[in-house]
Amino acid sequence: MLAPLSWLKEFVDITLTSGELGEKLTEIGLGVERITRVDNDTIFEFEITPNRPDLLSIIGIAREIAAIEGKRIKSKSYEIKVSHATTLPIKLNPNYKLFHRWTGISIANVSIKPSPQFIKDRLIKIGLRPINNVIDITNYVMFELGVPLHAFDYDEIKGHEMTVDLAKGGEKFTSVDEKSYHLPKDAIIIKDNERLIDLAGIKGGLNSGVSGKTKNVFLHVTIANPMLIRRASIALSLRSDASAIYERGTNKGGTIDTLKRAATLIQEHADGKIASHLFDLKNQEFKPWKLALRISRLNQIIGIKIDEKKIIDILDSLNLNPHVVLSKQSASKDLILIECTIPTYRNDLKIEEDLIEEVARLYGYNNFPKTMPVGEIPTKRVPYFKDFNMEENAKSILTASGFSEIYTYSLVGEDDLKSFNIKSENCIRVDNPVSREFEYLRPTLKTNLLKALRLNMPNFKNINLFELGKVYIGKHLDNVKEQYFLAGITNVKNYFEVKGTIEQLLEDLGVKLDPTKYIEVLDEGIFFELNFSEILPLVSLNKKFKPLPKYPPIIEDMAIVANASVKTDEIIKEIKNQNSLIVNVSLLDSFEESRTFHVVYQDPQKNLTTAEVSKIREKIINNLREKFKVTLKE
C-alpha cells in the first residue's frame, strides 16, 4: 500500500517528521517498508496485514496517525442532491448470500474527459495509470476510503436491469482491459437481461465499461462474499486492487459515504447530474457493535499495570468511544469494565483480547519493562514428543560419513519377507494391495536397502545408502507398533568404519550403547539397523558444551605388541586412565599382534612440554607391560 503524505494531510494534521512517523507507525504494527521522495511529496510504502483491510485506504492510515499524534481525523461530509425524478431508472435483483449490501445511483449527462490534475497526480503516486475522469474517480475513492466501487455505462445495461448470480462454470468473460477468461464455477457475476456484464469484486466487463462514448453511468458499491471472491480470484490467477480488499472483508457500514463521495466528484469533474434515487439494498442493518474490556484482564494479559485514564485515552484515540459502565471496589482489586463502540470499518475487533492488543500496541511495546524469561529447562520429554532436530543430526552424521539417503516404499512383498526368514503371518497385510510386490507393511528396512544395493551395483562401484523411516511391528492393526528405524548398507566400508560411524552418532545423541550389536556382515556388504524410536528417549537433554581449547595438543602414535587375547578396548581404557591430560585414544592400525594407537595429550590451562608428555608416556608403557605383558614396538 502506497500513501502520499500530502494526501494523508487532508485527513489529519501531521507534526512528526517523515522518519519519526515511519518509526512510530512501525512500532504500532503498521510496517513501513520504504519512504521515498517524489515530486516534492513523501511516499510511504506499507505492509498491510490480512486482518486490517481498513488500512488499505488513505483514511485508514490517517486514523492510525491521528491516534499516534493524539488528534482527531478531519471530518468530511459527502452530500449529494438526490433527484426524485427517475430519469434513469434501473431494477436491481439482489442475492444477499452473494451481495450482503448493494448501494447504487444513476448519474446522467456525464462528460468523459481527462481527470483534474490532483487526481491524476495522486493515482500516479500510488502506482495507478489515469484513464478518464469517471474511472479515475472510482479508483481514487476506493483508495481514499477503502471501499471498492464500480461505474457502468448505463446505456449498455440491456433492459436496465441487473441480477447478481453465480457462474455455472465455463462462461466466457472479457474484462475492461480486453482480456478474456473462462469463469470458474461459483464466481459472483452480474447479468443484464441478455448477457454477463461484470465479474463482481474482481473486474468489470468490457461490454458495460465506461468509455469515451459514455453519456450516463450507473455507479454502485457492493459488499460481496469474501470467500467466493477469493476462490474466483485464485482460480483465474486474477487479482485486482478491489479483490484484495473484498477478500479481507469490506466496511459494511461505509457504502453510502463511498457512493456519495464518488458521486460528488463526478458531479464536480464530469458535469454529471443525479438521475435516480439512491438504492441501498440489504436484509439487515450494519451498525457499530459493543465490546467490553476488563482492566484487570488487560493487566493480566500484558503483564503490566496501565493507568485507567491512559487506557481510555488510547481507546478514544482509536475512535472506539470508550466509557466506564461498571466500577466496583473490592478488598483485593478494582473491577473496572470499559465498554467500547466498534466502528464498522474495524472488522478485526471481535473479542476482548482484540481490545487488549489495541491498548498494548498504542501504549508501545518498547515501553514495557524488560524482563528475563522465567521457567525451567525440561529434563523429560512430553508425551508424543518428536524432535526433528535429532533426525536431522543423525542424517547429517551419516551424510558426512559418505552415505546417501534414500526413501523406499513402506510396503514389501511376501518373497522379500521369505528371503529374511520373516513369516508373513507375523506381518500386517494390506486388504487391497496394488500388486504382490506391495502386500505387507514392512517390519524392517533391511529388505528395501538390500534391493537398492543390488539394483545399483551394476552401475556404481561404491555404494553407501541409508534410510530413516517407519517400520510396523505386529500382526494386527489394533496392536501394531509404528516405529522409526535408522538403517544403512555399504559395499565399500569395512566393519570398523561402520562401527565408528555408529559410535559417532550415539556419542552425538548422548546415548551410551554398544554399537556392535546393531551391525551385521552380509555377503554383499555391511548392514546396520537401529530402532530410532527406542533410542530417542535415551537422548540426554543435559548436554554440556565445552569451549574450544586455547592451547594446542601434542599428538603421538604408540605402537605395541600384545597377545591377541587382549582386547583393544581394554588397552584404550587403560591408556586413558593414566592421566586426565590424555583427551583421546584411538586405534590407528593393527597387524597380527602389533597395534598402533593414536594418543592425544592436551592441557586446557597451558601448553604441555615434551618433558611432561614423556613422564605420562613412561607411566602408560609401564602399566601396559605390567597388566597386559605388552612390549613396545621400536
N, C-alpha and C positions, 0 to 999 in steps of 0.2 A: 504494500500500500504506500503510494507516494502522496505527500501532503505539503503543498507550498505554504510557507509561513504567512505570506500575505493573505491567503485565503482563510487560514486559521484565525488571523487577527480580526476578521469580520465578525467572529463569534465570541472572542474573549480578548481582553487587554493583556498582553504578554510583556512582562518586565524582565524576565530571565534572558540571558544571552543564549544563542543557539546551542553552544556547547553545554551550558548549565541545564538547559531544557532537555537536551538529549539524555544527559546523565540521570536527571530526575525521572523522566518517563521510563527509562530502562529499569530504574530501581523499583518502580511500582508495577512492573510486569509488561509494559508496552515497549518491547525491544526495539531500539533504534539501530538499524543495520548500517546506515550511512547518512551523512549530512553533506550536501553539495550546494554550490552557488550557481544559479542560472539566471541570467538577465536581471541582476540586482535583486534577486529573490533567493531565499534559502529553501531547499527542498529536503524534507525528511523522508527517509525510506524506513518503513516499519515492518516488523514481522508480527503478524496478527495470529493469535492462537485460535483454534477452531471454535472455542466456546464463547468468543467475543465478536459476533458478527456486527455488533453496533460500532466497532472500531474500524469497520470497512467504510468509513464515512468521515468527512471533514468535521461535522458537528460532533461525532462520537469522540474523536481525538481531542477536539476543543473542550469537551466536558472533562476529560482527564486532566488537561492543562489547567482548567479552572479549579479543579479540586486541589492540584498542587499549589497553585497561586493563592488559594483561598478567596476566589472571586466567583462571580455568577456569569453564566452564559448570557450573552446579549439576546434578549427575547425578540423573536420576529413573528409577526402575524402575516399569514398569507390569505388574503381575502380576494374573492372574485365576485363579480356581479353575475349571479346565476340567472340565466334567462328562463322565464316561464313559458316562453314560446318555443315549441319543439320543432324548429325549422329543420333540424337534422335528427329525426327520431331513429332509435335503434332498439332492437329487442335482444336481451341477454338471457341465455338459458344456462343457469349455473349448475354445478355439481359440487356440493360442499365437502365431499370427500377428496376432491381434487383441488378446488379453489376454496380455501376457508373464508376468503373475503374477496370481493370483486368490486372495485371502485372505478368509475369512469365518467367521461363527459365528452360531448361533441363540440368542436370548435370550427367555425365557418370562415371562409374567405381569407385563409392564411396566404401569406406571400413568402414563397420559398426563396431564400437568398442566403448569402454568407452570414455567419453569426457575428455579433458585435465582437470587437477586439478582445474585451476582457474575458469572454467565454472561450474564444479560440486560444488565447494565451494560457489559460488555466488548464484546458484539456490537453494541450501540448505538454505542459509541465508534468502532468500525471501520466503521460505516455499514450494519449489517445490522438487520433487524427480527426480534425474537424471535417464535417461533411456538408451539412447545411444547418440553418438555424433551428429547425424543429427537432431533427435528430440530435444535434448537439445539445439542445436544452434537456432532452430526456437523459442523456449521458451525464450532463452537468448536475442535474438534480439528483440522480442516482448516487453519484459520488459525494454530493454535498450532504444529503440526508440519509443515505444508506438503505433506501428502498427502491428496488428496480421498477421501472415503468416503461411503457411502450406506446408508440404512436402508429396508428394505422391510417392508410389512405381511405377515408370514409367511403368514397365513391367506388372503391374496389371491393367493398364488402357486399357480396351478392345477397340481395333481398334485405339488406341492412339488418341482418340477424346473425348472432354469434352464439355458438354452442361449444361448451367445453366437454371434452371426451377423452377416452383412452385410445391410443393407436392399437390396431389389431395386429400389427407387425408386418413389415414389408412395404408400407406405403412410401411412395417417392415424395421427397420434400426438397425444395430448392430455397435456400436461405437468402437473406437480403444481400449477402456478399457473393451471390451467384454460385454457391457450391451445392451440389446435390447429395442427398443422403437417402438411404432406405431405413426407415424408422424401426426401432425395436418394439416389441410388444410392451404395452402399458406405458409408453411415453405419453405425457399430457399434451394434448393438441387442442387447437381451436379451429372450428369449421364454420364457414358461412353456409348459405343454402345450397351451394354447389360443390365446394372444394375445401381442402385443407389450407388454412392461411397462416398458421402460426405454430411453432414448436415452443409451447409455453415454458417460460422461465429460462430458456436457453438461447433461441434465435428466432427472430421474426421471419416471415416468409417474403420472398421476392414479389409474389403476386399481390401482396397487400401493403407493401412497404411505401414509405414516404419518398417521393421523387420530385424532380423539378416541375412535374406537371400537376402535382397535388394542389387542390384548392380547399378541401375540407379534411379534417382529421378527427379520428376518434382516439382519445387519449385514455389509457386505462392503467390501473395499478392493481396487481393481484397478490394474494398471499397463497402461494402454491405449496402442495405437499412436498416437503423437502426430500423425503426418501425416494419418491418417484423421479424427482428432478435429478438427483444424484445417479440413480440407476441408468437413466437415459443418457446422461452426460458421459458416464463411463462406457456404456455400450457403444456410443457413437465416437468415442475419443474426441468429444467436442466440449470444450469448456469455455464459458464466456464470463465476463465480469458479473452479469446478472446471476448465472447459475452458481457462481462461487458464493454469492450472498444467500440465495434461496436455499441451498443445501445445508447451510449452517443455521437457518432459522431467521425469518424476517420479522421486523417490528409490525405486529398485527394491529397496533393502535396508531400507526403512522401513515396509513394510506391516504386519508383525506388531506392532511397537510402537504404530503408529497404531491398529490394531484393539483392542489391549489397553487403550490409554488411553481410547478411546471406550466400550468395554465396561465398564470400571471405573466411569466416570462414570454410565453408565446403571444399573449396579447400585446406586450410591450415591444417585442423584437420581431414578430412575424405578422403584426397587424390583425391578429385573429379576433373573432367575436364569439362569445359563448352562445351555443345554438341548441342546448338541451338542458334538462335538469341534471343534477349530479346524481349518478347511480351509486348506491352503496349496498351491495347485496351480501348478506351474511345471515347465518342461522343462530348466531349467538353474539353476545356483547364481548368486546375485547377491552377490558378495563384493567387498570393497575390492581395489584393484589397486595394483601397484607402479609408481613413476615416478621416474626418476633425474635429478639435476641436477648439472651440472659447474660448479664455481665459476668456472673460467676462462671458460666460455661465458657465464655470468651477467655477469661483469665486462666482457666484450667487448660484449655487447648493450647494457647500460645505460650504459657509458662511464665508470663509476667503480668503485673497489675497495671492497667491503664486507667487513668482518671476518667470518671463518668462524663465530665464535660468534654474531654478530649474525644471520647468515643462518639458522643452526639455531634460534635463539630465535624468529625470525619464523615459520618453518615450523611449529615446535612450538606456537606460539600459535594457529595455524590448525587444530590437531588433525590434522596430517599425519604425525605420528610419524617425524620425520627421524632418520637415523643415518648416519654415515660408513661406507661399505663399501670405499673404496679411497683410499689416500693414498700417493702416490709422489713422492718428491723427485727433481727433475732439475736440471740446471745452469741452465736458463733460467727455469723457473717451476714452481709446485706444481700437480699434477693431483689435485684432490680431487673425489670423487664422493659425493654425498649421495643416499641412497635414501629415498623417502617412501612412505607407505601412504595411498592416497587413499580417503576415506570415500565410500560410495555416493551421498551427497547432493551431492557435488561433481562433477556430470557435465561441468562445463566444464574440468576439469583432465585433459587427454589427452596433451599433448606437453610437452617440456622448456620451451619458451617460455612455456607457461601458468604453470609454477612460477616462472619468472623474473619474470613480471608480478606474481605474488603477492608476491614479495620486494620488488620495486620500489615497489608501492603502499603496503605496510605500512611500508617504510623511510621513505617520504614523498617524493613528487616535489619538494616545496618544499625538501627538504634536499639536493637535487642542486646542485652548484655551477653558477652562472650562467656560460654561455659564449656567445660570439658565433658564429653560423653561419659555417662556412668554405666556400670554393668560389669559382668564377669565374662572372661573368656571361657566358652564351653569346653568341658573335658569329655562329655559324652555326646554322641550323635543322636539327633532327634529321630523318631521312627520314620521310616521311608526316606531317609536322607540319601541323596545321590550326589556325590561330589564329582562333577565332570572334570575338575582340575586334576584329580587323581588319574582319570583316564588319559587326559592329555599328557600328563607327566610320564605315564607308562609308555604311551605311544612314542613320545619324544626320545626316551631312552632306547627303545628298540630301533627306531629310525636312525639314531646316532650310531647304533651298533651295526648298521648295514642292512637291516631288514626293511622290507617294503610291505605296507599294509594292504590287505585285500578284504573284500566283502563277498561272502558267499551266501547261497540260499539257506534258509533255516529248515528246509525240507530235504530229506535224503531218501534213497530207495532201499528196498529190502536187501539187495545184493551188497550195498555199502555196509549195512549192519552185519551181514554174514561174514564179510571179509575181516571183521574185527571181533568175531565170535560174540556179537551182541544179539540177543534174542529179540525178534521183532515184537513178541507179545509183551515184552517189558518196556516198550515204547508207545507213544501216543500216535495212533493212525488217524489221518485226515479222512473224513467220510467221503468226500468227493475230490480225490486227487486229480490234478490235470494229467498226470501220467504216472507210470510205475516208478519212475526215477525220483518223483517228488511226493512220496506217500507217507513218510513218517517225520515227526518233529525230531530234529537231531538231538541225540543225547551227548554228543561230543563234537568238537571242532576238528578232530583228527581226520575224519573221512574226507572232508572237503579240502583240507590243507594238503593231504597226500595226493588227491586227484589234481590239485593245482600244480603241485610239484611235477607230477608225471606229464601233465599237459604242456608245461613249459620246458621240460628237459631237452626236447629235440631242437629247440631254437635258442636256448640260453645255456651257457656253461655254468655260471654261478647263480644260484637261486637261493634267496633268503626271504621267506614270507612269514607274516604273522597276521592274526585276526583277533580282535576283541569283540565278542558277540555273545548272544544269548544261546544257551542250551536248555533243554527241557528234560527234567528228570522225574520219572513217574510213569505209571501205567494208565491213569485215568485223568481226565481234565479236572475233576474235583479235588485231586490231591497232587497235581503236578507242581514241581518247583521250577520256577523260571529264574535262572541264574546266569550271571556273566562269567564267561571263561576267557582267559588270555592264553593263546597257543601260538606256536611257531614251528617252522620246519626249515632245515637248511641242508644242502648237499655240499657246502663249502667249508663251514666252520667245524672245528673238532669239538670234542666233548668239553674240554676245559674252557674254550671260548664261549660256548653256550652257557656253561656254569657261571662264568664271570659276568655275563650279561644279566642273568637272573639275580646274582648276588648284588649287582649294582642297582637293579630295580627294587629289590627288597630293602636294601640299605636306604635308598632314597625315600621309600614309603615309611621307613622307621619300623619295619617288621623283622623280627628275628625268627627265621625259619631255615631249615636245611634245604638248599636249592637242588641237591642231588635227587631228591625224591620226586621231582617234577620232570626229570629228563629221561628220555627213552632213546636207545640206539636202535635204529631201523636199518634194514638192508640198503635203503636208498639215502639215508642221511640221519641227522639228529633231530628228534622231535621233543618239544616240551609243551606242557599244558598246566595252567594254574587256575584254580577256582577263584576268580577275582572277587566274587561276592563274599566269599568267606574271608578273604584277606583284608577287605576294606574295613571291617570292624576292628581289626588289629592295628590299623594305621594310627600312629601316635599323633595327637593334636598338639603335644607339648614339645615341638622341635626347638632345639637351641641352635642358634646361628652364631658361629664364631667369626670374628673379623679375620681378614686375610693377614697372615703373619708378616711382621715388619722385617724380620731377619731371614736371610736365605738358609736353605737346608744344606746339609752335607750328605751326599749320596754315595754309597759304595756297594759293590757286588761281593758277596761272600760265597765261595764255593767250598762244599764239604762233601765227604764221602760217608754215607750212613747205610746201615743194613736196610734191606728192602722192607723189613717188618716195621720199621719206624715210619709212622705216618707223617706226611708233610705238614699237616695241620698242627700236629703236636710240636714239631720243630718251630713253626712260626710263632705259636703261643709262647714257647719257652724264650725265644729271642725277644719278643715284645715285653715279657715280664722282667727283663733285666734292668730296664731303666725307663723312666717316664719320658725321656728325650727321644726315644725311638717311636716315631709317629706312624710309621708304616713299614710292613714287611710283606713281600710277595715273592712267589716262586717265579724265577726268570727262565730257568731251563733245567732239564733233567736228562741224564743218560746213564742207563744201568744204575749203579749205586751212587753216582755223582749227581749232586743237586746244587744249583746256583740260586742264591737268594738276593733279592734287591732290598737293601736296608736304607731307610731314610731317617736321619737324625736332624732334630730341629729344636731350638730353644726359643720360646716366644718372647723372652726378655732381653736376649743379647745374641751376638754372633758366637757360634761354637768355635773352639780352637781344635787344631789337629791333635793336640795332647789330650784334650777331654774326650774326643771320639776314640782315641787309641785305648784309653782306660776302659771305656764301655765295651769296645770290641774284644778286648782281652777277657773281660768278665763273661761275655757271651760264649766265647770259644771254650773257656774252662768249664762252664756249666753244661754245654752240649757234650763235651768229652766225658764228663762225669755221669750225666744222665743217660745219654744215648750211645756212648762209646764211639763217637764220630771222630774223624780225622780231618784236618784242614788240608784242602787240596791246593797245592802250590801252583 
